[in-house]
Amino acid sequence: MKFRDTPHELTITETPGCLWVFGSFFAVIGCFFVYLALGGASNWSEVPAYVNLVGFLMGTVGIVTGIYIIRKAPATTLVLDKTENTIVYQTRGLAGLKKNVLAYEDVRRFLLMEGTDSDGDPIWSLGLELTNGHQLAISKLPSHDEAFKRKFVHLANEAIRKQPRSVVDAAEVKHLE
């Protein structure tokens, strides 16, 4: 996660490029397996049918896994417009661009959402609590570093004037840039 704070807006971005590369690796290797199983190999007629079937199934699983990884990790941009008092939350991924606009008065606060990873350890992500009580997970990439994510919560709450400026030390925040 990165942020850019100007007098008029605070922009928080999260780009999961490593996950996109990882998912692409699965999908490309999977395509190669499917290509070979469907006759792309020069000795395809000599290969037993069960080997081609296993190769096709492995390739299909690789393609589906790669697409799943990429789909679950969209690029996220959160723009807190201090002059218009609006929050623009958009995600860009395989499903396309999704954009939501919220007014400051519809937002109760930004919060730190806790979850668990596959080992049962706590993970943290940036969330948003609306005035109607609903909570939205903003960050699609949770982190084990609670303090890192908490600083973004403080920055966002300061930008929408839900928290006093004195809570986060400016020197502490500077190292996030």
C-alpha positions in Angstrom: 0.0 0.0 0.0 1.1 3.5 -0.8 -0.4 6.9 -0.1 -0.2 10.4 -1.6 -1.4 13.2 0.6 -2.1 16.6 -1.0 -4.0 19.6 0.5 -7.1 18.5 -1.6 -7.1 14.7 -1.4 -5.6 11.6 0.1 -5.0 8.7 -2.3 -4.3 5.2 -1.0 -3.3 2.6 -3.7 -2.7 -1.1 -3.5 -1.3 -2.9 -6.5 -0.7 -6.6 -6.2 1.7 -7.0 -9.1 3.5 -10.0 -7.6 0.2 -11.9 -7.3 -0.6 -11.1 -11.0 2.8 -12.4 -12.0 2.3 -15.5 -9.9 -1.2 -16.1 -11.3 0.1 -15.5 -14.9 2.8 -18.1 -14.3 0.1 -20.7 -13.4 -2.1 -19.8 -16.4 0.8 -19.8 -18.9 2.2 -23.1 -17.8 -1.4 -24.5 -17.7 -1.9 -23.4 -21.3 1.3 -25.1 -22.3 0.1 -28.4 -20.8 -3.3 -28.1 -22.5 -1.6 -27.3 -25.8 0.6 -30.4 -25.6 -2.3 -32.6 -24.5 -4.4 -31.5 -27.5 -1.8 -32.4 -30.1 0.8 -29.8 -29.9 3.6 -32.3 -29.2 5.3 -33.8 -32.3 4.9 -37.3 -30.9 1.3 -36.8 -29.7 0.1 -40.0 -31.5 2.7 -42.1 -29.6 1.7 -40.8 -26.2 -0.8 -43.0 -24.3 -4.3 -41.5 -24.0 -4.3 -41.4 -20.2 -1.1 -39.3 -20.2 -2.8 -36.8 -22.5 -5.8 -36.8 -20.3 -3.7 -36.2 -17.2 -1.8 -33.4 -18.9 -5.1 -31.8 -20.1 -6.5 -31.9 -16.6 -3.3 -30.6 -15.0 -3.3 -27.7 -17.5 -6.9 -26.9 -16.9 -6.3 -26.8 -13.2 -3.3 -24.5 -13.7 -5.3 -22.1 -15.9 -8.2 -22.0 -13.4 -5.8 -21.5 -10.5 -4.0 -18.7 -12.3 -7.2 -16.9 -13.2 -8.5 -17.3 -9.6 -5.3 -15.8 -8.1 -5.5 -12.8 -10.4 -9.2 -12.3 -9.9 -8.9 -12.3 -6.2 -6.2 -9.6 -6.2 -7.5 -6.5 -8.0 -5.7 -3.2 -7.9 -7.4 -0.9 -5.4 -7.5 2.9 -5.3 -9.1 4.9 -2.6 -9.4 8.7 -3.1 -10.5 10.8 -0.2 -11.5 14.2 -1.7 -11.2 16.8 1.1 -12.8 19.6 -0.9 -15.8 17.6 -2.3 -16.2 15.5 0.9 -16.4 12.3 -1.1 -14.7 8.9 -1.1 -14.0 7.2 -4.4 -13.3 3.5 -4.0 -12.4 1.7 -7.2 -11.0 -1.8 -8.0 -9.5 -2.8 -11.3 -8.9 -6.5 -12.2 -10.2 -9.3 -14.5 -13.7 -8.4 -13.6 -13.2 -4.9 -15.0 -13.4 -1.5 -13.3 -15.7 -1.2 -10.3 -16.2 2.3 -8.9 -18.1 3.4 -5.8 -18.6 7.0 -4.6 -19.5 7.7 -1.0 -20.2 10.9 0.9 -18.3 11.6 4.1 -21.6 11.7 6.0 -22.4 8.1 4.9 -19.1 6.9 6.5 -18.8 6.3 10.3 -15.0 5.6 10.2 -12.2 3.6 8.7 -11.2 0.6 10.7 -8.7 -2.2 11.0 -10.3 -5.5 10.1 -8.8 -8.6 11.6 -8.8 -12.0 9.9 -6.7 -15.2 10.0 -4.4 -16.7 7.5 -4.2 -20.4 6.6 -2.0 -21.0 9.6 -4.4 -19.3 12.0 -2.2 -16.3 12.5 -3.9 -12.8 12.6 -3.9 -10.7 9.4 -5.0 -7.1 9.1 -6.6 -5.1 6.4 -8.1 -1.6 5.9 -11.9 -1.5 6.2 -14.7 1.0 6.1 -17.7 1.2 8.4 -20.8 2.9 7.1 -23.4 4.8 9.1 -25.9 2.0 8.5 -23.5 -0.5 10.3 -22.2 -2.3 7.2 -18.5 -2.9 7.0 -16.6 -3.0 3.7 -13.1 -4.6 3.3 -11.2 -2.0 1.3 -7.8 -3.7 1.2 -7.7 -6.9 -0.8 -4.2 -7.7 0.4 -4.2 -8.3 4.2 -0.9 -8.0 6.1 0.6 -9.6 9.2 1.9 -6.2 10.2 -0.8 -4.6 12.2 1.0 -1.3 12.8 1.5 -0.8 9.0 -2.2 -1.2 8.2 -3.2 0.8 11.4 -1.3 3.9 10.0 -3.4 3.9 6.9 -6.6 3.7 9.1 -5.4 6.8 11.0 -4.5 8.6 7.8 -7.9 7.9 6.2 -9.8 8.9 9.4 -7.8 12.1 9.6 -8.6 13.0 6.0 -12.4 12.6 6.5 -12.1 14.5 9.8 -13.2 11.5 12.0 -10.0 11.6 14.1 -7.8 14.4 15.4 -4.6 15.1 13.5 -2.5 14.6 16.6 -3.0 10.8 16.8 -0.4 9.9 14.2 3.0 11.4 14.4 4.1 12.9 11.1 7.6 11.4 11.4 6.1 7.9 11.9 4.0 8.3 8.7 6.8 9.7 6.6 8.6 6.3 6.4 5.5 4.8 4.6 6.1 7.0 1.5 
